[in-house]
Amino acid sequence: MEHLPINGETATYILFIVAGTTYAAASARVRHIEMVDEVTPVPNAPAHVEGVVFSRGQVVPVVNLRVRFGFDRAARDVRARLLVVESSGRMVGLLADEAREFVTIPADAIRPPGTSISGLTGNYIGGIATLGERIVLVLDVDDVVDASPLAGVA
């Protein structure tokens, strides 16, 4: 489970959009963000694994967040971004529709997701933040990546 800020702490996050919803990933977990070049498909990979890319000297598996979250695939456009995160000692790319904001979120702006939401999301949501009028779902990077389905990919 991701560390969420507590008691007056603040933490920095990268905000990104998937299927019209804004999500946040702890910036400490994001190694870099890049435009999406060609993704090479991998035979017999799980449906949410788009394939692999060559990123900064490494072959990195790419998780399509739309598919991982239960949405339909969509054609990539120039706004699509790959958030390369570190999870369990390996690099994994998270394919988002767009990513362009870097924000600080105070602890008192983040609430636990509650059982009604966390039961529906596959436990990917570590918290729900409110930023002004916006609701942001704070991602648990390790649960999204879940290294076991990526075994043998890259």
C-alpha positions as CSV (number, residue, x, y, z in Angstrom):
1,M,0.0,0.0,0.0
2,E,1.3,3.5,-0.9
3,H,2.3,5.8,1.9
4,L,-0.3,8.6,2.0
5,P,0.7,11.8,3.8
6,I,-0.5,12.1,7.4
7,N,-1.0,14.8,10.1
8,G,-0.1,17.9,8.2
9,E,2.3,16.3,5.8
10,T,2.1,17.1,2.1
11,A,3.2,14.9,-0.8
12,T,3.8,15.6,-4.4
13,Y,1.9,13.7,-7.1
14,I,1.8,13.5,-10.9
15,L,-1.8,13.9,-12.1
16,F,-2.9,12.0,-15.2
17,I,-6.1,11.2,-16.9
18,V,-7.6,7.9,-17.9
19,A,-11.0,7.7,-19.6
20,G,-11.9,11.2,-18.4
21,T,-11.0,10.6,-14.7
22,T,-8.1,12.3,-12.9
23,Y,-5.7,10.0,-11.0
24,A,-2.6,10.8,-9.0
25,A,0.6,8.8,-8.6
26,A,3.1,9.6,-5.9
27,S,5.9,11.5,-7.7
28,A,8.5,9.5,-5.7
29,R,7.3,6.4,-7.6
30,V,7.4,7.9,-11.1
31,R,10.9,7.7,-12.6
32,H,10.0,9.7,-15.7
33,I,7.2,10.5,-18.1
34,E,7.6,10.3,-21.9
35,M,5.6,10.4,-25.0
36,V,4.5,7.0,-26.3
37,D,6.4,5.7,-29.2
38,E,5.6,2.4,-30.8
39,V,4.7,-0.4,-28.3
40,T,5.8,-3.9,-29.4
41,P,3.1,-6.5,-28.6
42,V,4.1,-9.5,-26.6
43,P,2.5,-12.9,-27.4
44,N,0.3,-14.4,-24.7
45,A,0.6,-11.3,-22.4
46,P,-2.4,-10.5,-20.1
47,A,-5.0,-8.3,-21.8
48,H,-3.9,-5.2,-19.9
49,V,-0.3,-5.5,-21.0
50,E,0.0,-3.5,-24.2
51,G,3.5,-4.8,-24.9
52,V,7.0,-3.5,-24.3
53,V,8.9,-0.3,-25.1
54,F,12.6,0.6,-25.1
55,S,12.9,3.4,-22.5
56,R,16.2,4.9,-21.4
57,G,18.2,1.8,-22.1
58,Q,15.7,-0.7,-20.7
59,V,12.9,-2.9,-22.1
60,V,9.9,-1.9,-20.1
61,P,6.5,-3.6,-20.0
62,V,3.5,-1.3,-20.7
63,V,0.3,-1.6,-18.7
64,N,-2.7,0.0,-20.5
65,L,-4.5,1.7,-17.6
66,R,-7.7,1.9,-19.6
67,V,-7.8,-1.9,-19.9
68,R,-6.5,-2.4,-16.3
69,F,-9.3,-0.3,-15.0
70,G,-12.0,-2.0,-17.1
71,F,-12.5,0.6,-19.8
72,D,-12.4,0.0,-23.6
73,R,-9.1,0.6,-25.4
74,A,-8.8,3.9,-27.2
75,A,-6.6,5.1,-30.0
76,R,-3.5,6.9,-28.7
77,D,-3.1,10.5,-29.6
78,V,-0.3,13.1,-29.0
79,R,-1.5,13.6,-25.5
80,A,-0.9,10.0,-24.4
81,R,1.9,9.6,-21.9
82,L,3.9,6.7,-20.5
83,L,4.5,7.1,-16.7
84,V,7.5,4.8,-16.0
85,V,7.2,3.8,-12.4
86,E,9.2,1.6,-10.1
87,S,7.4,-1.3,-8.4
88,S,9.1,-4.2,-6.6
89,G,12.4,-3.3,-8.0
90,R,11.4,-3.2,-11.7
91,M,10.4,-0.5,-14.1
92,V,6.9,-0.6,-15.6
93,G,5.2,1.8,-17.9
94,L,1.7,3.0,-17.2
95,L,-0.1,4.1,-20.3
96,A,-2.4,7.1,-19.6
97,D,-4.5,9.3,-21.9
98,E,-2.5,12.3,-20.7
99,A,-0.3,13.4,-17.9
100,R,0.9,17.0,-17.4
101,E,0.3,18.2,-13.9
102,F,2.6,18.0,-10.9
103,V,0.9,19.0,-7.6
104,T,1.3,19.0,-3.9
105,I,-1.6,17.5,-2.0
106,P,-1.9,18.1,1.8
107,A,-2.8,15.1,4.0
108,D,-6.2,16.6,5.0
109,A,-7.3,16.7,1.3
110,I,-7.0,12.9,1.0
111,R,-9.5,10.5,2.4
112,P,-9.5,6.7,2.5
113,P,-11.5,5.2,-0.5
114,G,-14.0,3.5,1.8
115,T,-15.1,-0.1,1.4
116,S,-17.8,0.7,-1.2
117,I,-15.3,2.1,-3.6
118,S,-12.3,0.0,-2.9
119,G,-14.3,-3.2,-3.5
120,L,-15.2,-2.0,-7.0
121,T,-11.8,-0.8,-8.1
122,G,-9.7,-3.9,-7.7
123,N,-7.9,-2.2,-4.8
124,Y,-6.0,0.2,-7.1
125,I,-7.2,3.3,-5.2
126,G,-5.2,4.3,-2.1
127,G,-7.3,7.4,-1.4
128,I,-9.5,10.1,-2.8
129,A,-8.3,13.7,-2.8
130,T,-10.2,16.9,-3.3
131,L,-8.4,19.7,-5.1
132,G,-10.7,22.6,-5.2
133,E,-13.7,21.3,-7.0
134,R,-11.9,18.4,-8.5
135,I,-11.9,14.8,-7.2
136,V,-8.7,12.9,-7.8
137,L,-8.3,9.2,-7.3
138,V,-4.9,8.5,-5.6
139,L,-3.4,5.4,-7.2
140,D,-1.7,2.6,-5.3
141,V,1.1,1.9,-7.9
142,D,2.0,-1.5,-6.5
143,D,-1.6,-2.8,-6.7
144,V,-2.0,-1.5,-10.3
145,V,1.3,-3.1,-11.4
146,D,0.9,-6.3,-9.4
147,A,4.1,-7.9,-10.6
148,S,2.7,-11.4,-10.9
149,P,0.7,-10.9,-14.1
150,L,3.8,-9.3,-15.7
151,A,5.9,-12.4,-15.1
152,G,7.7,-13.3,-18.3
153,V,7.0,-9.9,-19.9
154,A,10.3,-8.0,-20.5
